[in-house]
Amino acid sequence: MNTLSAQNLYFPPKTGNAWQTIAPADLDFCQERIDSLYHFLQEKNTKSFILLKDGKIVLEKYFGTFIQDSIWYWASAGKSLSAFLVGQAQDEGLLNIQDKTSQYMGVGWTSAPLDKEDLITIRHQLTMSSGLNDPGSDDNCTQPSCLTYLADAGSRWSYHNAPYHLVHNVLEEASGLTLNNFTKTRILDPTGMKGLWVNHVMYSKARDMARFGLLMLANGIWNGDTLLHNQQYLYDMTHSSQPLNKSYGYLWWLNGQESFMLPDLQLVFPFKLLSNAPDDLYAALGKNDQKIHVVPSKGWVIVRQGNDAGYVGPGGGSVPIQFDNEMWRYLNELDCGSVSTNSQEKDGISILISPNPTLDAWQVQSTDIPARLELFDAAGKQVLVLHQTQTIPARDLPKGHYWLKCEIGEKITVKLLIKG
């Protein structure tokens, strides 16, 4: 569990629009770098952006016709809210995540053989490890005919909306309340959040997302009111939940792990999720780049709502992450004392790739010659491995986006490359 004390945090009133702020200059943020961040966000189809420090608003920006009272969807970022609700239901003795899902859904809720269906627990739903076959044309179909057996529960990780949606059915069955009523009484009312589930998707204002991020930063405590008592569950929710995808907790994405998997791919990427972001970051991530980032070491909560930022690559439209990594490059440079250059990584590796895009080859400009370069295509397949070189041939590669993993000494950085 993070060491940030809820007693040191500010919590906004439950009603009204009053919310204490911190002047960016008090954190040594340079205005021209804030402007660069805002320009980047606007260019990437952002509608709202909020940065909290210890609960207080440092940056809040709305773009185009979007305003503070505008409502937007969380997409799959709402999964992380669902995980918190499940923890609350377990707190109240309404369920146990080790319970079999069939205890609440009834026998035959899948088309799997009954002995295989019997292996699936609520925990498997929370960790995307139900073993049910990958979704077909309709990722949201929860009919038994759509939920077929592929592997024993717990033996395979695969991002699948349908088993997640049925977490909501389990909550309703266990509590005797609708999902909206359970959410309202357990989270919305105690924190002052507003929001509504529609077809398993949460809709709210940007500040409501920020309130939930602040609740997480405060370890489930809102201004002295403990909303999630089981600190072990909270810890497990925001740490590796299984060995298959180490960057996945209970419906939360985790940074700083040695590897990660993404939707639609049975591939393990051998580096951390976001190379530019702090290792202790955990995130609620949704389609078209809906984001809640929580960073305990900084006391930061970051919210982004908007349309698709336009990046192509691993994760596809379900859980895009390349925008996150690029956004953190700008966030790392907000401090006036930081080095403002695209080539300076937070881990201390100075590296510049040019030209990018390229037709023939990329040149790696770095302080030392890289010991090892690995190039992965957009599907996560390794296409090149090079040693002791600063030239990456591209002429024979198909057009598209690639990920470069660069090892210099004991340090590793990841870059997005484009073959034109």
N, C-alpha and C positions, 0 to 999 in steps of 0.2 A: 504494500500500500504506500502511496506517496506520503511524504512527511509534511505536506502543507496543511496547516491547522485551519479548520473552518472558522475558528475564533478570529483569525487574522484577515478574514475576507469581508468584503462589503456585500450586502444583499439588498437589492432595490425593493421599495415598497410593493406590496401585492397589487395595489390599485394605482391608477394614474400613470403618467409618463415620466415622473421624476426618476432620475437615475444619476448617481454621482459620476463625475468624470475625472480623468487625470489629463492634464495638458500634455500633449506629445513631447513638448520641450522638456518636461520634467523627467522624461525617460531618455532624454538626449536623442530624440528622433529629429532628423533633419527634414525640414519642410519640403525641400526639393526631392528627397527620396520618398516621402509620403506621396508627393505628386506623381512620381514615377510609378509607384505601386498602384495608385488610382488609375493612371493611364493604362497600365497593363490590365487591370481588372475590367475596365471599360472595353478595351479592345477584345477581351475574352468573354463578352456577352454577360457580364455580371449584372445582377439587379440590386443586390444588397451585400454589404460587407461590414462586419463588426469585429473589433479586437478589444477584448476585456483584459485588464490587468488586475488581478486580485479582486475581481468582481466589478470594478469600475470601468466605464467606457473610455478608451483611449482614442480609438478611431471608429467612426460610424459614417458610412457613405451609401447613398442611394443613387442609382443611375437611371437616366431616361425618365420615363413617367412613373417609375416605381418610387414609392414613398414609405415612410415609417409604418403606416397603417396598411400597407399592401400585404395580401395573403398569398403564400406560395406553397408548393408541395415539398415535402421532405424526400420523396422517393425512398430509396432503400436506407437513407439515413434514419428513417423511422424504425428500422430493425433494432437499432441500439436502444431506442426508447422502450421497445417491447421487452428487451432483455432486462431492463430495470424493473418493469412491471412484473415480470416473472419472479424476480428476486423478492419483490414485495409480497406477491402471493405466497411464496415459500415462507417468508417471515411470518405470515398470518396462519400458517399451517393448512392452507387451502390446497397445496400440492407440494410435491418434492420433485426436483428435477431428475432424480433417479427413477421416478415412476415410469411405467410403460405408457406410451401414448395411447394405446388401446384402452387403458383404464378410463380415459376421458372421451375418446373418440368412438369406442366400441370396436369389437372384433370385426375385421374386414374393411377397415378404413383405407387399406391399400389392396393391390392385387398380388402382393407378395404371398408366398406360402405362409401359412399361419405361424409356423415355428420361426420364420424369418421376421415377419411383422412383429412378433412377440419380443424381438431383441431391441426394437426401437424405443428409446426413452425420450423424454422431454429434453434432456441434455443433448442428445444427438440432434434434435431439431435446432437447438441453440448454437451448435457448433458446425452445422452443415455437414454432418457425417452420418446421415440416416442410412446410407447405402442404397437408397432408391435410385432408379435409373435417371440419367441426365434428362432434363426436360426436353420435350419435343418442340413442336411449333408453338405450343402454349405453355409458357413457363409458369403460369398462374393457375393452371387446371388442378383442382384438388379432388376431382372424382377418382375413385379407386382405379378406374381403367387407365388413368394417367400416372399412377404411382406404382411402378413395377419394380421388382427386385433386380438388383445388379450385384450387390455385395453385402456381406454382413455389416450391420450397423457398427460404426466405429472403425471400420477398416479402410474407408475411402472418404476423401473430402471432395465435395462438389457443391458449388453455389447453386441453390435451387429454391426458387421463391415459394413453390407450393407447400413443402413441409414447413417452411417458415410461417406462411399464412395460417396454417393450422395451429400454430402456437396461440393465435388469437382465439380460435375455437376452444382450445384447452383452457385458456384463461376464463372464457365465458362460462364454460361448463363447471370449472372448479369454483368460481366465485358466485355464480347465479346472477351475474350482472352483464350488461352489454359491455363491449370493449370500451365504448366512449364513457359510460358511467364509471367503470373501474378506473380509467385513466383520469377522469375528472376528480374523483374523490381521493385518489392516491397521490397524484402528482400535480395536476393543474391547480386545484384549489390551494394546496399548501404552499405553492411557489408563486402564485399569481400568473402562471402561464395560461394562455388561451390556445385552443386548438381543437381540431375535429378529425377523427378517422373517417375516411370515405374509401370503401373498397380496399381496406388494409393499408391505405396511404394517409399519413398525417399531413394536415394543412395548418399553417400558422403564419404569424409574422416573424420577421428576423429576430426580434428581441425575445420571442418565445423560445426559439432555438438557443439563443444565448443563455437564457435562464436555465435550460436543461443542461447546457455545457457547464454552467457555474455550479449546478447541483452535483454534477460528477466531480468537478474540481474540489468540491467540499466533502468528498467521500460520502455522498448520500445524505448530507445534513443541510437543511435550509434554515439559516438564522436560528440555530439552536434546536430545531425540530428535526429529529432523526427520521428520515423517510425510508431508509434501508438499513436495518439493524445488523444484518449478517455481513460483517466486514470480510469474511472469507469468501462469500459469494461475490462481493464487489471486487475483491482482489482477483478471483478467478475470471470474472467477466472481462477484465482489462489486462489479462496475461494469457500466454499460450494455453489453449484449451485442449490441444491434442498434438501429437507429433507430426501430423500430416501437413498441415498448413500452420507453421509456427507463428505466422503473423495474424492469426485469427483467434479471438477470445470467444465470449458469448455474444455473437452478433456485433462485435466491435473489431475494427482493424487496428493492428498494432505495428508501430515502427520499432526499429532497433533490433530486430530479430535477424538471424543468420540467413533466412530464406523466406520466400512467400509463394503462395499460389494465387491465381486470379480466376474469375468466372470464365467458364467455357473452355478452359485449358486444363489438361491433366499434366501440367508441367510445373516443376519447382524451380523458381528463379533463385540463384545462389547468392543473393545479397539482400539488404534490407529494403523495405517498401519504398521509403522516401529518403534518398541519399542526402538531401539538403536540410532535412528537418531534424529536430532533436530526437534522440533515441527513445525518450520516455513518452513521446507523443502517442496518443491513441485517438481514433477517429471514427465518427459516424459518416459513412460515405454513401452517396446516392446517385442515381442516374442523372445525366446532364449536369454533373458537378455540383450537387448539393452537398454541403460540408459542415460538420462540426469538428474542429480540432481542439483537443484538450492537451495542454502541456504543463504538467505539474511543476517541473523544474523552473519554469518561467512565471508560473501563475497566470498563464494566458489561456483564454478561450477565443477561438476564431470561428466565425460563421460566414459562409458564403452561400447565397442563393442566386439562381440565374438559369440561363439556357446553356446548352452544351458549349464548352469553351473551345471546341474545335480540334482537340488533339486526337490523333489516331495512334493506336498501339495496344499493348496488352491491357486487358480489362474491358476493352470495347466500350459500349455504351452503358453497361450495367454498373461497373465500378471503375470509372476512369480515374487514374492517379497521376498522370503526367502533368496536368494542370497544378495539382497540389505541390509537386516538387518544384515547378517553376515559380509558383507563388512564394514558396519559402526562400527562394533566392532573393526575392525582393524584400521579404520580411527580415532576412538576416542582415540586410544592408540599411535598415532603417536607422540604426544607431550611427550617429555622426562620427563615431570613432572607428567604425568598421571600414574595411577596404571596399570601395564601391567599384567593382569590376566583375564582369561576367565570368572571368577566368579564375576567380578565387573561391575555392570551395571552403565550407565551414570546417572541414576536417583537415585543412592545412595543405591540401594538394593544389598546386597551381597548374592548371591545365587549360588549354584552348584548342579547339578543334576547328580547322578551316581547310578548304571552304565547306560550308554546311548550309544548304545542300551542296552536293557534289555530283559530277558525272563520272569521274575517273578514279579519284582517290581522296581520302581524308588525310591531312597532316596533323600529327599530335605535337603541339608545342607545350613542353613541360620542363620543369626544373631538372628532372632526371629522365633518362630513357626508361619507359615503362618495361618492367620485367615481363609482364604478360598482358595481352589484350585479348578479350573475348567479345565477339560480336554475335548478338542474338537478333533474329528477325522479329516482326511484330507478333508472331504466334509463340515466341519464346524459344524457338529452335536455335541451337548454337550453329552458326554458319561459318565462323572463322575463329581460329586460335593462333595468335602470333606472339613471338617472343623477341625481346630486345630490339624493338623497331619503333619508329615514329611515323610509319606510313601504313595506311590501311587501304588495300586495293578495293575498288568498288565497281570497276567497269563491268565485270561479269555478274554483278548482283542485280536482281530485279528492282525496279523502282519501289520505293516505300520507306517506311520508318524502321529504324534499327536501334537497338540498345547496345552501348559499348560499356563493358566492364573493364576498368583500367586499374592495374596493380602497380604501384610505385612504392618500393620498400615494403613496409607492413601496412600501407594504407590503400584503400580501395575507393574509387569514385565511379559513378555511373553517369553516362551522357546519352542524350537522345541525338541520333544522327539521321540524316535524311538523304536518300539517294534519289536524285532528280531524274 
